Amino acid sequence: MANEWAGPIEQIDSCRYRIPRSYKPGMRVDGIIYADSRLLPSILDDRAAEQVANVAFLPGIQSASLAMPDIHWGYGFCIGGVAATDPEQGGVISPGGVGYDINCGVRLLRTDLSAKDVKGRVPELIQALFANIPCGVGRTGKIKFNIAQQRHLLAEGSAYVVGRGFGVPADLEHTEAGGCLADADPDALTGRAQERGKGQCGTLGAGNHFIEVQIIDEIYDRQAAEIFRLQTGQVTVMIHSGSRGLGYQVCDDSIKALQKAPAKYGIDLPDRQLICAPVNSPEGQRYLSAMRAAANYAWANRQVLMYLVRQTFAEFFGQPWAKLGLELIYDVAHNIAKLETYEVEGRKKLLCVHRKGATRSLGPGHPEIPACYRTIGQPVIIPGDMGRNSYLLVGQETAIQQSFGSTCHGAGRLMSRGAAIRSARGRNIQKELAEKGITAIAQGRRGLDEEQPAAYKDVNLVVDIVHKAGLSKKVARMRPLGVIKG
């Protein structure tokens, strides 16, 4: 592939590269990409570096336009992009800085099961999960919420479904933001968005969403692992999903509603996909209200998915899920914008932090971390592809200082979905994974072809960078035993 990046790139240290603000007139700050010499060539072969530079044009942007090592091209912002804007300096909110799958995120469950408990039974277990959990485009769930109930769900998030019996109070304590963003407004959603949400809470969706049964094969931090009650040879479960069609529609509707906002507020943009409005404007506040409601829907969705996982394990192993130790370690959001306080140039500021394909990473002692984790830092969950590894890490103080409390969210794509499908012609991805001892089930061949391991960067390299940069610290590595996809 011809190199897409023709601009300047300067090495800051072994984990960071700079796009200087002098690259384009109108850039307000530098762009900073977290990468090393192994990952940089593939990053510069993608259009994402240009998007890092374009985000630096946004009014009110603070410190730098940031990109994590899983960076790849997205809508407006790159995926892996982080940007904080100051509302008091005309700072903006941009739907492209959150993405279409609002609060796509991941949660990790521990179990008391070990390798010997699942030996020879993984294919049956994965088949049971696939039978019990709706996956795929447009699929509706077994658990129904009517429109009146959905309004509660949009306003209250995980707490609403836990209150209806789909979880326990400890689940809320172990979910980012308690599974609910305040000031969500169901009335900020269009009728079309509300309709698309009907029947989809408790469904996995398609694309890169998955439920994976894993086994811990490496412990890096014994102290943290003991607090999480994890050890090598232990079975874990990872759930990756988002706000489904409702979140997509909220983003689509908001982009259309904001078409005239840049001209109204005198905002010049290098890319129309960066459409935005000042955070403190009526347009900005309406988007935030709708985005928060979609984020709450996503948290409720993952909570119900976890309920179905627990139910499946209980039926499969013939014991209540609590006896099997299926406890939530943590749930983190990937695509979200939140108002958070950080120190910039010696002053504390309330900033609008966009994380698009990026994970919050708060260091030890932060008040938003559950008390049981406060000595070690916020759990950070970084999934890899179906054929390699995933990681549990903890947040570090360095992330507060460098990246507005952010780290990467996954491995990051190397191939587009179309390229991955073309690459899979004449191959059987399911069989290739089976030869590695991994059971994979999807609604159709396309789902596995698009998500084949070669379509992604090596998550081990990506995680190595955020670990070395001090954005998050490795605790445990998990390898996949089996996975279901849409």
Secondary structure as the mmCIF struct_conf table of DSSP 4:
data_model
#
loop_
_struct_conf.conf_type_id
_struct_conf.id
_struct_conf.beg_label_comp_id
_struct_conf.beg_label_asym_id
_struct_conf.beg_label_seq_id
_struct_conf.end_label_comp_id
_struct_conf.end_label_asym_id
_struct_conf.end_label_seq_id
BEND BEND1 GLY A 7 GLY A 7
STRN STRN1 GLU A 10 ASP A 13
TURN_TY1_P TURN_TY1_P1 SER A 14 CYS A 15
STRN STRN2 ARG A 16 ILE A 19
HELX_RH_3T_P HELX_RH_3T_P1 ARG A 21 TYR A 23
BEND BEND2 LYS A 24 LYS A 24
TURN_TY1_P TURN_TY1_P2 PRO A 25 GLY A 26
BEND BEND3 VAL A 29 VAL A 29
STRN STRN3 ASP A 30 TYR A 34
TURN_TY1_P TURN_TY1_P3 SER A 37 LEU A 39
HELX_RH_AL_P HELX_RH_AL_P1 LEU A 40 LEU A 44
TURN_TY1_P TURN_TY1_P4 ASP A 45 ASP A 45
BEND BEND4 ASP A 46 ASP A 46
TURN_TY1_P TURN_TY1_P5 ARG A 47 ARG A 47
HELX_RH_AL_P HELX_RH_AL_P2 ALA A 48 VAL A 55
TURN_TY1_P TURN_TY1_P6 ALA A 56 PHE A 57
BEND BEND5 LEU A 58 LEU A 58
TURN_TY1_P TURN_TY1_P7 PRO A 59 GLY A 60
STRN STRN4 ILE A 61 ILE A 61
BEND BEND6 SER A 63 SER A 63
STRN STRN5 ALA A 64 HIS A 72
BEND BEND7 TYR A 75 PHE A 77
HELX_LH_PP_P HELX_LH_PP_P1 CYS A 78 CYS A 78
STRN STRN6 ILE A 79 THR A 85
HELX_RH_3T_P HELX_RH_3T_P2 PRO A 87 GLN A 89
TURN_TY1_P TURN_TY1_P8 GLY A 90 GLY A 90
STRN STRN7 VAL A 92 ILE A 93
HELX_RH_3T_P HELX_RH_3T_P3 PRO A 95 GLY A 97
TURN_TY1_P TURN_TY1_P9 VAL A 98 VAL A 98
BEND BEND8 TYR A 100 ASP A 101
TURN_TY1_P TURN_TY1_P10 ILE A 102 ASN A 103
STRN STRN8 GLY A 105 SER A 114
HELX_RH_AL_P HELX_RH_AL_P3 ALA A 115 VAL A 118
TURN_TY1_P TURN_TY1_P11 LYS A 119 ARG A 121
HELX_RH_AL_P HELX_RH_AL_P4 VAL A 122 ASN A 132
BEND BEND9 ILE A 133 ILE A 133
BEND BEND10 GLY A 136 GLY A 136
TURN_TY1_P TURN_TY1_P12 VAL A 137 GLY A 138
HELX_LH_PP_P HELX_LH_PP_P2 ARG A 139 GLY A 141
BEND BEND11 LYS A 142 ILE A 143
HELX_RH_AL_P HELX_RH_AL_P5 ILE A 147 GLU A 156
TURN_TY1_P TURN_TY1_P13 GLY A 157 GLY A 157
HELX_RH_AL_P HELX_RH_AL_P6 SER A 158 GLY A 163
TURN_TY1_P TURN_TY1_P14 ARG A 164 GLY A 165
BEND BEND12 PHE A 166 GLY A 167
HELX_RH_AL_P HELX_RH_AL_P7 PRO A 169 GLU A 173
TURN_TY1_P TURN_TY1_P15 HIS A 174 HIS A 174
STRN STRN9 THR A 175 THR A 175
HELX_RH_3T_P HELX_RH_3T_P4 GLU A 176 GLY A 179
TURN_TY1_P TURN_TY1_P16 ALA A 182 ASP A 183
HELX_RH_3T_P HELX_RH_3T_P5 PRO A 186 ALA A 188
BEND BEND13 LEU A 189 LEU A 189
HELX_RH_AL_P HELX_RH_AL_P8 GLY A 191 GLY A 197
TURN_TY1_P TURN_TY1_P17 LYS A 198 GLY A 199
TURN_TY1_P TURN_TY1_P18 CYS A 201 GLY A 202
BEND BEND14 ALA A 206 ALA A 206
TURN_TY1_P TURN_TY1_P19 GLY A 207 ASN A 208
STRN STRN10 PHE A 210 ILE A 219
BEND BEND15 TYR A 220 TYR A 220
HELX_RH_AL_P HELX_RH_AL_P9 ARG A 222 PHE A 228
TURN_TY1_P TURN_TY1_P20 ARG A 229 ARG A 229
TURN_TY1_P TURN_TY1_P21 THR A 232 GLY A 233
STRN STRN11 GLN A 234 SER A 241
HELX_RH_AL_P HELX_RH_AL_P10 ARG A 244 ALA A 257
TURN_TY1_P TURN_TY1_P22 LEU A 258 LYS A 260
HELX_RH_AL_P HELX_RH_AL_P11 ALA A 261 LYS A 264
TURN_TY1_P TURN_TY1_P23 TYR A 265 GLY A 266
BEND BEND16 PRO A 270 ASP A 271
HELX_RH_3T_P HELX_RH_3T_P6 ARG A 272 LEU A 274
STRN STRN12 ALA A 277 PRO A 278
TURN_TY1_P TURN_TY1_P24 VAL A 279 ASN A 280
BEND BEND17 SER A 281 SER A 281
HELX_RH_AL_P HELX_RH_AL_P12 PRO A 282 PHE A 317
TURN_TY1_P TURN_TY1_P25 GLY A 318 GLY A 318
BEND BEND18 GLN A 319 GLN A 319
TURN_TY1_P TURN_TY1_P26 TRP A 321 GLY A 325
STRN STRN13 GLU A 327 ALA A 333
BEND BEND19 HIS A 334 HIS A 334
STRN STRN14 ASN A 335 VAL A 344
TURN_TY1_P TURN_TY1_P27 GLU A 345 GLY A 346
STRN STRN15 ARG A 347 LYS A 356
BEND BEND20 GLY A 357 GLY A 357
STRN STRN16 ALA A 358 ARG A 360
HELX_LH_PP_P HELX_LH_PP_P3 LEU A 362 GLY A 363
TURN_TY1_P TURN_TY1_P28 PRO A 364 GLY A 365
TURN_TY1_P TURN_TY1_P29 PRO A 367 GLU A 368
BEND BEND21 ILE A 369 ILE A 369
HELX_RH_3T_P HELX_RH_3T_P7 ALA A 371 TYR A 373
TURN_TY1_P TURN_TY1_P30 ARG A 374 ILE A 376
STRN STRN17 PRO A 379 ILE A 382
TURN_TY1_P TURN_TY1_P31 MET A 386 GLY A 387
BEND BEND22 ARG A 388 ARG A 388
STRN STRN18 SER A 390 GLY A 395
HELX_RH_AL_P HELX_RH_AL_P13 GLU A 397 GLN A 402
BEND BEND23 SER A 403 GLY A 405
STRN STRN19 SER A 406 CYS A 408
BEND BEND24 GLY A 410 GLY A 410
STRN STRN20 ARG A 413 ARG A 413
BEND BEND25 LEU A 414 MET A 415
HELX_RH_AL_P HELX_RH_AL_P14 ARG A 417 SER A 423
TURN_TY1_P TURN_TY1_P32 ALA A 424 GLY A 426
HELX_RH_AL_P HELX_RH_AL_P15 ILE A 429 GLU A 435
TURN_TY1_P TURN_TY1_P33 LYS A 436 GLY A 437
STRN STRN21 THR A 439 ILE A 441
BEND BEND26 GLN A 443 GLY A 444
HELX_RH_AL_P HELX_RH_AL_P16 ARG A 445 GLU A 450
TURN_TY1_P TURN_TY1_P34 GLU A 451 GLU A 451
HELX_RH_3T_P HELX_RH_3T_P8 PRO A 453 ALA A 455
STRN STRN22 TYR A 456 TYR A 456
HELX_RH_AL_P HELX_RH_AL_P17 VAL A 459 ALA A 469
TURN_TY1_P TURN_TY1_P35 GLY A 470 GLY A 470
BEND BEND27 LEU A 471 LEU A 471
STRN STRN23 SER A 472 LYS A 485
#
